[in-house]
Amino acid sequence: MNENLAAVLSDVSRLMRREFDARARDIGVTRPQWQVLTVLRRNEGVNQGGLAELLEVEPITVCRMVDRLQEADLVERRADPADRRSWRLFLTVKAQELLAQLRPFADEMIEEALVGVPEGDRAILRQSLEQMRQNLSRRPVEPMVSHG
């Protein structure tokens, strides 16, 4: 291959995010908002620290994002019965409706990205990407080595 596979994957991912952002902006949703809502949909009941880890951002960043989403009536904080210092995060009905509105945007964008790719190749692409995700997900994180 002339171009590194990781570079191609990165470019495609960036272009897909940009395209989706443009479509989502029409209904007033920013990328950070839809990222939080999407991750939260898959992990409802997670605390803010866990959400920060899933999003790979600092906890204070998640706190601010959740504050804004709560003000917009998209996220609800509920006391954690196991830890009174912690809050569990849940989507509101309004957030569920918003995510349902965003789904067709995502489906259209993906379909446009796959124009010219035969059905059989689409299935192979999906299987290959799923395998890559699985391979990388179970790979242990290398410890930081200090030299000095």
N, C-alpha and C positions, 0 to 999 in steps of 0.2 A: 504494500500500500504506500502511495506517495505521501498521503497525509495521515498523521497520527489519528487513530480511532477516537481517542479521548478528545482531541481537538474538534473532530466532527460532531461527536455527541454534545460537547459543550456548546458549539455554535447552534446546533439544532435546538437544544434546550433554551438557549438565550433567545433565539428567534421566536420560538413558541411562546415563551413568557411575554415577550414584547407584543406579539399579536394578541394574546389573550388580554393583556393589560389594556390595549386599545379598545377591545370589545367591552371589557368589564367597566371601563371608565364611563361608558354611556349610561350605566345604571348607578354610578356613584361609588364604586368599590375600588379601593387601591390594592396594589399587589400585596403589601404586608397584611392588609385586612383579609383578603381571600386566602392567603397562605395560613394565617392563624385559624380562620374558620374551617378550612379544609383539614388541617392537622387535628384540630379539636374535634371535628366530626368523627374522625377515626379513633380518637382517644378521649372521648368524653369522660369527665370525672378526674382527669389528670390535674395535679396541682400546678402552680405557676412555674416552679422550678423544673418539673418534668416537661412542661411545655417549652421552656427555654432550651432544654437539652434537645428536644425533638426538632426545634427550629434552628438549633445551633446558633443561638444569640445569647446575650447576657440577660440574667434575670431581671435587671432593672428595665431593659428594653421591653421585655414581655409585660412587665407590670404596667408600663405606660400604654402599650398597645391594648392590653385588656381593659385598662381604665377607659380608653376611648370607645372600645367596643361595648363596654357595659353602658356608657352614656348613650350610645346609639341603640340600646336595647337589643343587642345581638348576642351578648354573652352574659351569663349569670354566674355570680360567685356564690358558692354554698359552703358553709362551714364544714370542715373535715371532722367527722365524728371521732377519728382516731388521733387528731392533733389540732387542738384549738387555736394554734398559731397559723394554721394552714387553711387555704381556701381551695376547694375543688371547682373546676370550671365546666360549665355546661352551655350548650347552645340554646338560644331561645327559639320560640316558634318563628319569630321574624327572621332569625338567621337561617333556619331550615328552609324557609320560603325563598330567601335570597340565594342560597346555594342551589336550590331547584331552578331558579331563574338563570344561574350561571352555567348549569350543565349543558344546555343547548349551545351556548357560546363555545364551550370546550369541545363538544362533539363536532361542531362545524369547523373549528380551527384544525382539529386533528384530521378530519376528512380532507380538508384543503391541503394539509401538509403531505398527505399520502396519495394525492392525485398522481396517477401513472405507476403506482406500486401495485402489482397484481395481488389478488387476495391471498394466494399461497405464500407469497413473499411477506405479506403483512403478518401472517400467522408465525412464520419463521422469525421475523424481526421481533415480534412480541415475546416469543419463547426465548430467544437469545438474550434479549434485554432482561427478562425475568431471571434467567440463569445468572447473568452478570450481577444483578442486584443481590441475588441470594449468595453468590460467591463472596461478594464484598461485604455483605451484612454480617456474615459469620466470622469474618477474618478478625483476629484479635488486634486491638490497637497497640502499636509499638510504643513501649515506654520511652519517655524523653531521656536521652543520654546527656549527661553533663560532662563536658571536657574541660578540665582546668583545675 
